[in-house]
Amino acid sequence: MPKLKLLLLTLFIPLVSHGQRIETIYLNPNDSTTNMYVAVFPEKKPIKSFLVLMDSYGNSPKGVLAQTDIPTYAAQQGILTIIPLLATGSTYFGSDRASLQSLRDIVRQVVARYQLQGKDFFIGGFSIGGTCAVKYAELTVQENDLIKPTAVFAINSPFDWERYYNGAKRVARLSDPAQVSKEVYFMIERIEKEMNGTPETALQNYYNQSPYSFSDTTQKAIKYLVNTPIMLISEPDIQWWLQERGYDLSYNNITDHSAMINELQRLGNKNAVLVTTTNKGYRIPDNTRHPNSWSIADPEQLIKWLLGQSK
């Protein structure tokens, strides 16, 4: 296990309104753009457990604090919240080995720094952050890591890269090229790069990186989660996606969520939960309607569920 460099730079920023403090840790003092994390914890309570909260593609830890009150509710229950920015940067792919190794390094550093050995460890995230969180939970079981998540959750995250790729290709095929979102073409190219091919030429790579694969009848990835409580949160709102983007269910993450939870329940996981919401997706600060938002996860409900899974 590679040793992390000693911490040389720490910033303290008080959040008086919530009675919390924030500690910003840079693992490499010469780089303030990656490989760091923000820790949010109560000032007057002992740390009972810790939560690693992963943000979506292209965002920063401080953005999480603006979009969701999950860290606030966690702090009220004595949960330390860690919001990382991995060594692979804000444009990380989430399920790739380099991102997962960076996350593992941060988790180990956090456990040592705050003396969290033996405490409940929760992990989750939004969009690609949830992809990373779930894949990380699988990896810790697969490799028998000593620090395994007690429970995991994901908020509207893609899990099946084969499904996502085919859905994006369908959007591109059905649409006027001038009207297709740049994100669709970007993701097609990014997935091909990460998987070293298409589902037709490199299907095993898709299976290896996907937290869940609909076409993998061996159920290899999700079998590692049979004994791990997991909550998936989604706001399908197919009418919004049809009207605003022209996307159908083939390009909607609810397909992964519902299929994955169904299979986990059939495999014997009694703590595999699917939460679907209606009209809760809005983005701060202008309150723009969007079903792919942090806001679809109710912070109080989520924290209560996590605590209910404590060992």
DOZAMAR-558245 format. One line per 5 residues: number of its first residue (from 1); for each residue y, z, x of N, C-alpha, C. Coordinates in steps of 0.001 Angstrom, whole numbers. Example, Ala and Ser with C-alpha at 12.3 -4.5 7.8 and 13.67 -1.06 7.14 Angstrom:
REM DOZAMAR-558245
1	-5690:7800:13190:-4500:7800:12300:-3300:7800:13200 | -2250:7080:12850:-1060:7140:13670:30:7870:12900
END
This chain:
REM DOZAMAR-558245
1	-1195:0:850:0:0:0:1244:0:884 | 2089:-1031:779:3276:-1086:1612:4241:36:1280 | 4869:608:2328:5808:1684:2100:7181:1124:1737 | 7830:1753:777:9171:1338:398:10172:1857:1416 | 11234:1137:1606:12288:1605:2492:12939:2845:1908
6	13418:3706:2788:14095:4900:2318:15369:4533:1587 | 15654:5267:555:16864:5048:-221:18090:5397:617 | 19033:4450:705:20240:4683:1469:21493:4694:611 | 21368:4219:-631:22555:4137:-1473:22214:4562:-2888 | 22906:5552:-3406:22698:6035:-4763:24045:6205:-5444
11	24174:5708:-6666:25397:5851:-7427:25128:6710:-8639 | 26044:7588:-8980:25925:8434:-10154:27038:8086:-11128 | 26675:7781:-12382:27642:7410:-13389:27394:8244:-14624 | 28296:9137:-15033:28065:9979:-16203:28267:9237:-17504 | 27448:9582:-18486:27628:9083:-19846:27908:10295:-20722
16	29143:10681:-20766:29527:11913:-21432:29216:11885:-22916 | 29332:10712:-23525:29171:10625:-24971:27774:11017:-25427 | 26784:10809:-24588:25417:11142:-24973:24855:12324:-24175 | 25685:12965:-23363:25207:14100:-22598:24154:13735:-21586 | 24243:12529:-21051:23255:12055:-20091:23954:11684:-18785
21	23166:11451:-17760:23716:10840:-16559:22852:9650:-16174 | 23447:8750:-15463:22743:7562:-14986:22689:7602:-13474 | 21548:7291:-12936:21376:7203:-11491:20941:5786:-11173 | 21731:5099:-10362:21425:3725:-9985:20894:3700:-8559 | 19683:3194:-8404:18998:3224:-7115:18769:1804:-6605
26	19255:1533:-5385:18993:254:-4736:17924:478:-3670 | 16798:-171:-3815:15707:9:-2863:16005:-652:-1529 | 16863:-1655:-1559:17338:-2294:-332:18859:-2165:-315 | 19413:-1309:542:20856:-1075:523:21691:-2294:872 | 21041:-3326:1423:21761:-4548:1783:21750:-5584:664
31	21132:-5227:-476:21017:-6166:-1597:21289:-5429:-2899 | 22391:-5746:-3531:22739:-5118:-4807:22449:-6024:-5991 | 21701:-7105:-5772:21438:-8072:-6834:20014:-8010:-7371 | 19107:-7453:-6590:17708:-7351:-7020:17110:-6057:-6484 | 15850:-5794:-6877:15072:-4691:-6310:15793:-3352:-6472
36	16127:-3022:-7701:16822:-1772:-7990:16417:-1295:-9378 | 16875:-106:-9732:16636:365:-11089:17710:1356:-11491 | 17892:1476:-12799:18790:2452:-13386:17932:3515:-14054 | 18215:4769:-13765:17496:5888:-14374:18430:6613:-15337 | 17969:6792:-16567:18740:7499:-17583:17955:8732:-17993
41	18545:9918:-17826:17807:11124:-18171:18749:12206:-18693 | 18214:13136:-19476:19034:14215:-20019:19465:15173:-18918 | 20642:15738:-19086:21147:16668:-18084:20538:18059:-18224 | 20237:18455:-19420:19879:19858:-19656:18444:20062:-20113 | 17610:19028:-19962:16213:19155:-20369:15299:18794:-19210
46	14151:19443:-19090:13186:19024:-18067:12593:17670:-18438 | 12202:16921:-17442:11586:15621:-17692:10136:15839:-18114 | 9827:15475:-19357:8477:15666:-19884:7595:14439:-19636 | 8201:13251:-19653:7473:11999:-19457:8483:10939:-19035 | 8004:9743:-18723:8952:8703:-18326:8594:7365:-18958
51	9645:6576:-19166:9539:5272:-19834:10151:4209:-18938 | 9393:3162:-18648:9910:2006:-17922:10235:929:-18946 | 11487:508:-18940:12000:-405:-19964:12439:-1703:-19299 | 11767:-2810:-19642:12004:-4098:-19000:12876:-5000:-19872 | 13903:-5585:-19272:14794:-6467:-20017:14289:-7907:-19978
56	14950:-8756:-20755:14548:-10155:-20868:15068:-10976:-19691 | 14743:-12223:-19699:15109:-13163:-18641:16629:-13261:-18492 | 17087:-13179:-17246:18496:-13426:-16960:19446:-12282:-17197 | 18923:-11102:-17547:19794:-9975:-17873:19707:-8868:-16836 | 20541:-7856:-16995:20618:-6766:-16036:20315:-5434:-16702
61	19949:-4407:-15933:19661:-3096:-16520:20808:-2550:-17360 | 22041:-2742:-16925:23171:-2218:-17689:23309:-2933:-19030 | 22818:-4169:-19105:22825:-4883:-20376:21931:-4237:-21403 | 20833:-3638:-20941:19919:-2943:-21844:20643:-1793:-22531 | 21437:-1050:-21772:22150:94:-22322:23149:-329:-23393
66	23622:-1570:-23305:24571:-2063:-24300:23877:-2562:-25560 | 22601:-2980:-25438:21929:-3635:-26552:21032:-2717:-27374 | 20616:-1587:-26809:19682:-724:-27526:19932:745:-27221 | 19624:1598:-28190:19733:3048:-28018:18398:3689:-27653 | 17431:2886:-27274:16128:3448:-26899:16264:4495:-25794
71	17033:4237:-24720:17168:5271:-23688:17815:6555:-24208 | 18730:6442:-25169:19385:7621:-25735:18404:8483:-26500 | 17608:7855:-27362:16612:8613:-28118:15542:9169:-27199 | 15194:8418:-26161:14210:8914:-25202:14737:10167:-24506 | 16003:10134:-24105:16598:11276:-23411:16616:12516:-24286
76	16834:12324:-25575:16857:13457:-26499:15499:14140:-26592 | 14443:13405:-26240:13091:13952:-26285:12571:14327:-24895 | 13460:14362:-23925:13047:14746:-22580:12336:13651:-21806 | 12555:12392:-22214:11923:11253:-21538:12913:10607:-20581 | 12537:10493:-19326:13326:9767:-18337:13101:8275:-18539
81	14173:7495:-18655:14049:6050:-18820:14437:5344:-17527 | 13567:4457:-17069:13792:3658:-15868:13944:2196:-16300 | 15061:1568:-15923:15304:167:-16270:15391:-625:-14971 | 14345:-1351:-14592:14316:-2018:-13290:14942:-3416:-13299 | 15372:-3817:-12136:15634:-5216:-11830:14737:-5521:-10638
86	13710:-6307:-10858:12655:-6487:-9871:13122:-7280:-8652 | 12314:-7238:-7615:12634:-7979:-6398:12661:-9483:-6650 | 11999:-9925:-7707:11989:-11351:-8063:13241:-11759:-8837 | 14149:-10801:-9100:15441:-11132:-9682:15443:-11179:-11197 | 16618:-11383:-11775:16762:-11380:-13231:16107:-12588:-13882
91	15861:-13649:-13106:15209:-14839:-13658:13697:-14802:-13395 | 13162:-13598:-13375:11733:-13422:-13119:10883:-14002:-14255 | 9640:-14346:-13938:8740:-14919:-14934:7930:-13853:-15649 | 7832:-12680:-15054:7225:-11547:-15740:5756:-11341:-15463 | 4963:-12366:-15668:3514:-12216:-15513:3007:-12678:-14155
96	3913:-13118:-13282:3501:-13573:-11960:3211:-12392:-11049 | 2406:-12608:-10050:1926:-11528:-9190:3072:-10850:-8431 | 4063:-11628:-7988:5167:-11042:-7227:5970:-10069:-8086 | 6216:-10422:-9343:6949:-9528:-10240:6148:-8261:-10518 | 4861:-8419:-10743:4011:-7264:-11035:3912:-6329:-9835
101	3868:-6890:-8635:3811:-6047:-7438:5125:-5299:-7246 | 6239:-5971:-7502:7540:-5313:-7399:7641:-4171:-8401 | 7165:-4401:-9617:7179:-3354:-10638:6309:-2177:-10201 | 5163:-2467:-9636:4270:-1396:-9163:4957:-568:-8079 | 5662:-1239:-7165:6371:-522:-6103:7432:406:-6689
106	8158:-83:-7691:9202:730:-8312:8598:1925:-9046 | 7522:1695:-9778:6874:2794:-10509:6426:3874:-9538 | 5819:3488:-8446:5346:4471:-7468:6515:5224:-6834 | 7603:4521:-6570:8766:5180:-5987:9383:6164:-6969 | 9429:5780:-8234:9981:6641:-9282:9134:7909:-9437
111	7820:7734:-9468:6920:8889:-9624:7115:9867:-8475 | 7253:9351:-7255:7437:10224:-6099:8821:10872:-6107 | 9840:10101:-6405:11219:10604:-6351:11468:11719:-7358 | 10952:11533:-8583:11233:12500:-9648:10058:13443:-9924 | 9050:13390:-9043:7888:14282:-9150:7243:14190:-10544
116	6817:12993:-10883:6290:12707:-12215:4767:12616:-12248 | 4116:13035:-11181:2661:12948:-11137:2047:13686:-12332 | 1135:13002:-13021:423:13613:-14136:1163:13580:-15463 | 2403:13118:-15468:3160:13056:-16726:2882:11749:-17456 | 3067:11745:-18779:2862:10536:-19566:3808:9436:-19098
121	3277:8235:-19018:4007:7067:-18540:3962:5999:-19628 | 5117:5672:-20171:5232:4633:-21192:5926:3412:-20589 | 5562:2235:-21059:6203:1026:-20556:6338:22:-21690 | 7449:-714:-21684:7660:-1731:-22701:8869:-2568:-22349 | 9130:-3567:-23173:10275:-4407:-22886:10529:-5436:-23964
126	11615:-6142:-23773:12077:-7152:-24714:11857:-8543:-24140 | 11325:-9451:-24968:11088:-10839:-24592:10217:-10889:-23326 | 10683:-11563:-22263:9858:-11678:-21060:9592:-10315:-20445 | 10475:-9347:-20735:10247:-7985:-20264:9002:-7376:-20870 | 8746:-7679:-22137:7531:-7209:-22787:6300:-7910:-22246
131	6449:-9185:-21913:5358:-9926:-21280:4941:-9222:-19992 | 5948:-8879:-19190:5701:-8200:-17916:5055:-6839:-18140 | 5561:-6091:-19118:5045:-4746:-19379:3579:-4764:-19783 | 3218:-5675:-20681:1836:-5741:-21155:898:-6225:-20047 | 1335:-7237:-19301:501:-7715:-18198:322:-6626:-17149
136	1369:-5843:-16915:1280:-4748:-15957:282:-3691:-16426 | 310:-3381:-17710:-637:-2410:-18258:-2069:-2901:-18056 | -2302:-4191:-18284:-3636:-4749:-18071:-4037:-4658:-16599 | -3089:-4976:-15726:-3380:-4977:-14290:-3747:-3582:-13783 | -3067:-2558:-14273:-3358:-1203:-13803:-4763:-759:-14185
141	-5240:-1226:-15334:-6620:-910:-15734:-7597:-1742:-14916 | -7302:-3032:-14790:-8178:-3936:-14050:-8391:-3467:-12614 | -7316:-2982:-11975:-7393:-2590:-10567:-7527:-1078:-10394 | -7766:-386:-11496:-7985:1060:-11468:-6863:1797:-10744 | -5642:1438:-11077:-4463:2081:-10516:-4439:3547:-10951
146	-4000:4419:-10064:-3928:5835:-10400:-2805:6139:-11390 | -1818:5243:-11477:-692:5440:-12391:-781:4388:-13489 | -1454:4729:-14575:-1639:3797:-15690:-737:4193:-16859 | -222:3213:-17599:584:3543:-18777:-222:4280:-19837 | 400:5287:-20417:-200:6010:-21541:-154:5149:-22789
151	921:4378:-22952:1099:3477:-24090:2047:2375:-23680 | 1941:1227:-24340:2756:63:-24007:3278:-569:-25286 | 4469:-1185:-25208:5016:-1893:-26363:5755:-3136:-25890 | 5947:-4069:-26799:6685:-5294:-26492:7464:-5734:-27723 | 8670:-6218:-27486:9579:-6638:-28548:9741:-8154:-28483
156	9119:-8849:-29422:9183:-10308:-29533:8923:-11017:-28201 | 7823:-10699:-27592:7484:-11253:-26279:6452:-12361:-26389 | 6557:-13388:-25562:5501:-14396:-25487:4348:-13862:-24647 | 3121:-14098:-25086:1952:-13621:-24352:1026:-14746:-23919 | 943:-15776:-24721:-10:-16860:-24478:762:-18059:-23922
161	712:-18236:-22605:1499:-19309:-22000:991:-20692:-22390 | -274:-20817:-22709:-787:-22106:-23198:-154:-22434:-24546 | -122:-21463:-25454:495:-21671:-26768:1983:-21959:-26626 | 2647:-21185:-25778:4093:-21347:-25603:4400:-22747:-25057 | 3633:-23172:-24056:3847:-24487:-23459:3652:-25597:-24486
166	2543:-25526:-25222:2267:-26551:-26223:3316:-26536:-27338 | 3804:-25342:-27700:4849:-25247:-28708:6144:-25881:-28240 | 6494:-25645:-26969:7710:-26235:-26412:7585:-27759:-26330 | 6422:-28228:-25939:6209:-29680:-25884:6307:-30304:-27277 | 5849:-29585:-28295:5938:-30064:-29669:7404:-30153:-30109
171	8186:-29136:-29784:9612:-29169:-30111:10268:-30392:-29474 | 9977:-30627:-28202:10565:-31766:-27504:10123:-33093:-28113 | 8855:-33168:-28519:8332:-34414:-29082:8937:-34726:-30447 | 9158:-33693:-31264:9644:-33905:-32626:11156:-34091:-32714 | 11856:-33792:-31636:13307:-33708:-31711:14007:-34847:-30995
176	15241:-35079:-31407:16140:-35960:-30669:16436:-35276:-29339 | 16188:-35937:-28214:16403:-35288:-26914:17776:-34657:-26760 | 18782:-35258:-27364:20142:-34731:-27234:20323:-33428:-28000 | 19400:-33141:-28934:19532:-31948:-29765:18583:-30824:-29355 | 17742:-31067:-28362:16804:-30045:-27911:17519:-29072:-26988
181	17304:-27785:-27238:17898:-26753:-26392:17438:-26934:-24943 | 18367:-26707:-24015:18024:-26793:-22595:16923:-25794:-22242 | 16860:-24689:-22989:15847:-23666:-22735:14439:-24226:-22897 | 14254:-25126:-23871:12932:-25693:-24119:12462:-26484:-22907 | 13312:-27402:-22415:12935:-28197:-21253:12777:-27322:-20009
186	13644:-26336:-19882:13549:-25428:-18736:12211:-24705:-18722 | 11800:-24187:-19891:10555:-23437:-19949:9340:-24324:-19713 | 9382:-25553:-20179:8285:-26485:-19904:8105:-26655:-18389 | 9214:-26908:-17701:9160:-27105:-16257:8780:-25817:-15527 | 9314:-24694:-15998:9033:-23421:-15321:7559:-23042:-15468
191	7005:-23226:-16645:5599:-22886:-16862:4697:-23778:-16009 | 4996:-25066:-15971:4194:-25974:-15139:4234:-25544:-13673 | 5407:-25096:-13232:5553:-24650:-11844:4764:-23365:-11597 | 4900:-22392:-12483:4232:-21108:-12304:2719:-21244:-12383 | 2245:-22140:-13255:806:-22300:-13456:202:-23379:-12563
196	1069:-24051:-11826:608:-25139:-10956:-99:-26232:-11745 | 485:-26560:-12906:-83:-27629:-13719:98:-27376:-15198 | -519:-28194:-16004:-473:-28090:-17458:-1756:-27419:-17953 | -1838:-27094:-19241:-3101:-26539:-19749:-4285:-27483:-19555 | -4017:-28769:-19513:-5091:-29747:-19317:-5589:-29762:-17877
201	-4708:-29441:-16918:-5090:-29539:-15507:-5308:-28190:-14830 | -4797:-27109:-15438:-4885:-25795:-14772:-5067:-24680:-15792 | -5977:-24866:-16725:-6135:-23905:-17814:-6469:-22508:-17314 | -7277:-22397:-16274:-7651:-21071:-15774:-6434:-20294:-15284 | -5461:-20990:-14725:-4231:-20321:-14286:-3469:-19763:-15477
206	-3483:-20472:-16582:-2844:-19993:-17802:-3554:-18741:-18311 | -4873:-18760:-18259:-5649:-17582:-18664:-5345:-16392:-17758 | -5244:-16647:-16459:-5049:-15557:-15502:-3696:-14885:-15665 | -2668:-15659:-16005:-1324:-15082:-16097:-956:-14601:-17495 | -1588:-15111:-18512:-1223:-14743:-19879:-1765:-13361:-20244
211	-930:-12486:-20799:-1441:-11206:-21288:-2448:-11378:-22424 | -2342:-12509:-23136:-3286:-12819:-24203:-3446:-14336:-24278 | -4675:-14807:-24506:-4932:-16239:-24636:-5784:-16497:-25863 | -5228:-17217:-26810:-5927:-17516:-28062:-7207:-18297:-27798 | -7168:-19238:-26855:-8330:-20104:-26637:-9348:-19525:-25669
216	-9023:-18400:-25017:-9972:-17780:-24099:-10944:-16911:-24901 | -12089:-17459:-25212:-13053:-16760:-26068:-13720:-15581:-25365 | -13544:-15461:-24039:-14091:-14299:-23334:-13200:-13067:-23539 | -11981:-13265:-24017:-11016:-12175:-24256:-10795:-11346:-22992 | -10843:-11988:-21845:-10821:-11273:-20574:-9597:-10374:-20421
221	-8413:-10906:-20670:-7187:-10142:-20415:-7070:-8925:-21321 | -7248:-9124:-22629:-6979:-8025:-23552:-8074:-6966:-23563 | -9243:-7274:-23013:-10286:-6250:-22945:-9857:-5061:-22095 | -8907:-5286:-21196:-8403:-4181:-20389:-7533:-3224:-21213 | -7138:-3640:-22421:-6271:-2812:-23257:-7009:-2145:-24415
226	-8312:-2200:-24409:-9081:-1640:-25529:-8795:-153:-25713 | -8530:552:-24628:-8298:2000:-24715:-6828:2385:-24534 | -5941:1393:-24579:-4516:1652:-24396:-3759:1455:-25704 | -3056:2467:-26194:-2219:2277:-27387:-1168:1205:-27126 | -1008:296:-28081:-60:-798:-27906:627:-1106:-29228
231	1939:-1288:-29173:2723:-1668:-30343:3472:-2962:-30029 | 3309:-3955:-30886:4035:-5209:-30765:4996:-5325:-31931 | 6254:-5633:-31638:7312:-5670:-32643:7881:-7079:-32717 | 7941:-7607:-33932:8387:-8988:-34099:9148:-9150:-35405 | 10134:-10029:-35377:10827:-10426:-36604:10661:-11938:-36746
236	9612:-12394:-37420:9281:-13820:-37455:10396:-14695:-38029 | 10944:-14318:-39178:12032:-15034:-39862:11949:-16545:-39668 | 10855:-17120:-40130:10627:-18551:-39929:11712:-19410:-40565 | 12318:-18914:-41645:13402:-19675:-42277:14591:-19809:-41331 | 14930:-18738:-40628:16050:-18793:-39673:15744:-19778:-38557
241	14523:-19700:-38008:14165:-20572:-36899:14144:-22040:-37326 | 13663:-22313:-38550:13648:-23689:-39046:15067:-24223:-39215 | 15915:-23427:-39839:17273:-23867:-40138:18165:-23924:-38900 | 18045:-22928:-38028:18955:-22828:-36884:18470:-23571:-35644 | 17146:-23702:-35485:16624:-24313:-34260:15657:-25463:-34518
246	15103:-25528:-35717:14096:-26547:-35977:12741:-26184:-35393 | 12466:-24875:-35219:11202:-24419:-34665:10282:-23949:-35787 | 8999:-24302:-35703:8033:-23786:-36661:7187:-22696:-35991 | 6112:-22277:-36632:5328:-21150:-36124:4639:-21429:-34785 | 4492:-22693:-34432:3861:-23006:-33151:4723:-22561:-31977
251	6025:-22369:-32238:6946:-21931:-31190:7561:-20577:-31549 | 6756:-19741:-32206:7202:-18425:-32649:6225:-17384:-32104 | 6730:-16356:-31471:5869:-15377:-30804:5008:-14556:-31757 | 5284:-14609:-33048:4453:-13877:-34007:3011:-14384:-33962 | 2825:-15634:-33571:1464:-16168:-33487:658:-15415:-32435
256	1282:-15120:-31293:609:-14340:-30252:397:-12903:-30707 | 1449:-12312:-31292:1388:-10899:-31672:284:-10623:-32686 | 262:-11411:-33748:-713:-11152:-34810:-2136:-11403:-34332 | -2338:-12469:-33570:-3685:-12784:-33076:-4164:-11734:-32079 | -3281:-11298:-31205:-3654:-10316:-30187:-4014:-8969:-30812
261	-3193:-8513:-31757:-3479:-7236:-32413:-4772:-7329:-33214 | -4991:-8435:-33876:-6225:-8632:-34635:-7446:-8508:-33730 | -7400:-9175:-32577:-8545:-9132:-31664:-8728:-7743:-31056 | -7629:-7080:-30701:-7746:-5738:-30138:-8348:-4761:-31147 | -7917:-4868:-32394:-8482:-3999:-33428:-9970:-4270:-33612
266	-10352:-5540:-33579:-11764:-5891:-33725:-12593:-5438:-32518 | -11933:-5327:-31357:-12617:-4843:-30152:-12734:-3325:-30134 | -12076:-2669:-31090:-12204:-1218:-31193:-10963:-417:-30866 | -9840:-1088:-30586:-8606:-357:-30304:-7985:105:-31622 | -8076:1390:-31900:-7562:1950:-33147:-6067:2259:-33076
271	-5489:2062:-31901:-4062:2302:-31725:-3322:1020:-31348 | -3805:-97:-31867:-3135:-1386:-31693:-2345:-1668:-32969 | -1021:-1725:-32852:-149:-1766:-34022:774:-2980:-33973 | 879:-3690:-35087:1826:-4783:-35233:2920:-4354:-36201 | 4168:-4401:-35749:5314:-4072:-36588:6121:-5349:-36819
276	6307:-5727:-38067:7156:-6873:-38392:8377:-6379:-39145 | 9524:-6944:-38831:10780:-6514:-39430:11459:-7662:-40164 | 12451:-7301:-40963:13222:-8288:-41724:14709:-7989:-41586 | 15470:-8987:-41173:16933:-8908:-41106:17433:-7730:-40264 | 16733:-7453:-39167:17198:-6405:-38252:17711:-6983:-36936
281	17490:-8275:-36727:17858:-8878:-35452:19314:-9290:-35377 | 20101:-8495:-34655:21520:-8800:-34427:21869:-8429:-32994 | 22706:-9248:-32375:23066:-9025:-30981:24465:-8434:-30845 | 24561:-7466:-29978:25817:-6798:-29662:26515:-7615:-28562 | 27868:-7696:-28540:28800:-6860:-29312:29334:-7516:-30586
286	29087:-8825:-30766:29707:-9508:-31909:28828:-9523:-33150 | 27682:-8812:-33088:26798:-8687:-34249:26284:-10035:-34743 | 25968:-10907:-33809:25463:-12237:-34135:24022:-12144:-34606 | 23720:-12815:-35716:22356:-12820:-36246:21425:-13571:-35306 | 20338:-12906:-34894:19320:-13544:-34066:18060:-12690:-34117
291	16958:-13214:-34653:15733:-12412:-34767:15103:-12057:-33425 | 15510:-12747:-32363:15013:-12396:-31024:16039:-11478:-30368 | 16022:-10210:-30762:17017:-9242:-30300:16384:-7875:-30091 | 16982:-7096:-29200:16558:-5713:-28988:16572:-4923:-30294 | 17501:-5250:-31172:17749:-4433:-32367:16593:-4414:-33353
296	15622:-5309:-33224:14503:-5285:-34176:13591:-4077:-33932 | 13737:-3438:-32775:12965:-2225:-32485:13799:-1015:-32870 | 13319:-228:-33819:14004:997:-34222:13764:2069:-33153 | 14806:2497:-32438:14610:3432:-31320:13912:4723:-31719 | 14326:5319:-32824:13734:6587:-33237:12264:6424:-33590
301	11950:5360:-34335:10558:5104:-34712:9699:4834:-33480 | 10235:4060:-32541:9484:3706:-31338:9202:4929:-30476 | 10216:5735:-30235:10024:6926:-29400:9049:7896:-30062 | 9146:8035:-31370:8209:8907:-32095:6779:8409:-31925 | 6582:7101:-32005:5237:6537:-31831:4733:6772:-30406
306	5588:6544:-29422:5178:6753:-28026:4738:8188:-27799 | 5528:9124:-28293:5182:10542:-28115:3881:10902:-28827 | 3598:10183:-29908:2349:10417:-30635:1120:9983:-29858 | 1333:9195:-28795:201:8726:-27972:10:9578:-26725 | 806:10645:-26593:730:11482:-25399:-671:12038:-25177
311	-1012:12189:-23924:-2360:12675:-23568:-2525:14149:-23890
END
